[in-house]
């Protein structure tokens, strides 16, 4: 397996782990980037840009982007937090103050912060949206506005797998006078930082073939040498995913059937919960700018000041998750380090994407990591390939330069 790119002295374990993901864990195409104190120290890629050999065997190149699924949520969360820093959005105001139609059906007490910390009580839709409706910027928010909470808002937490995107997007539109989260990210985040990152892939980037094709990967055979034991989910988790009436199944089925993630129409839409497209460098560089300065297009850029960063990673929700069933921890829009989603250390914050991708920052070490893949596995919050890279970064920091 040919691994391309560079690593700074001391970060060789990351290259070794990345290569082993291909040889032992069935990786087909992927990239990883790591920044430390605003400087890129890892930039690696390998495999093919498309997961399916029948679609072609063109190699993954520097700049290949992929759908990152729920890793999009961490990028989108920066928008309301930056609007709050500018004094345009009150995190403790009722959502209905900005979005009057939302107040219906017992949602008067849903606060803006409940949207970000997954305490709004709105992880499901009683009437799932079709793919066509889901991609319409008006119909998704209208469906959430018509939904009744499934628990008293603010009293408990549960992962809003898809509804998070419509809630956040409509809030941003109401506050900005019509500019959705995808456009806001393009104007205020991606462009100043020079990020290859989009929530709504522009037609020119689609035509240029920037994004590879994603798909499902089978788990590696645990009987093969070096693959290790296959981790079995807890019985309660398995039962929740198998039960069509569970909050778990219903949350992930808010769009039924789920759209083809390789369809240009899907990739052009803006779903801030699920369909961001990024390079590993774009994702890592974004997180680097949340915790410190990085070189931007025209000047050094830092997205979060210290107060906003601390706000993002302060624990808002913790314990048994009513949707994911396992224990989860959330700040405002970001997952926090924990058993369900291990990052680098206790102060880390970020967001995984279901089946593989990961982006996070660790202010204490100055590390920001982005990992993207074209092969999705059954994992939800802690993919073995991503975790191998996190462990390798930890080992590199412990070892230091040789």
Beta strands, then each sheet from edge to edge (+ up, - down):
strand 1: 3-7
strand 2: 29-36
strand 3: 39-47
strand 4: 66-67
strand 5: 197-198
strand 6: 215-216
strand 7: 277-278
strand 8: 294-295
strand 9: 300-301
strand 10: 317-320
strand 11: 327-330
strand 12: 335-336
strand 13: 349-352
strand 14: 358-362
strand 15: 367-373
strand 16: 375-376
sheet 1: 1+ 3- 2+ 15- 14+ 13- 12+
sheet 2: 4+ 7- 5+
sheet 3: 6+ 16+
sheet 4: 8+ 9-
sheet 5: 10+ 11-
end
